[in-house]
Amino acid sequence: MALTITDECINCDVCEPECPNQAIFLGVEHYEIDGNRCTECVGHYDEPQCVALCPVACIPVDPSRIESRETLWQKFRRLQAENSALPAKNRPPVL
């Protein structure tokens, strides 16, 4: 399951720096989540960090992106492989 950010987002910037997959970005109106990068923090944390920190509770599961836990693990492994293929200077920070 990928998460999504609803239009209740107040653009507080708490979620974006906490995303270990760099899936959160500032969209036109509010922050958004790239569903291709969101693993709900599987492989990094026990719970999605953006959801845990969001002060307005505007980050539900995206109903159009229902994924099993195994699918989220596969996505985590794919992202890790992609990151390790990048030159060191272009890799996302390790949390």
URZI-V338066 format. One record per helix or strand. SS is the DSSP state (hx for helix, st for strand). FROM is the first residue (numbers start at 1). LEN is the number of residues. Records with the same first field share a line. If there is no record, write none. Layout:
SS->FROM-LEN / FROM-LEN
//
This chain:
st->3-1 / 24-3 / 31-3 / 61-1
hx->16-3 / 49-5 / 69-17 / 88-3
//
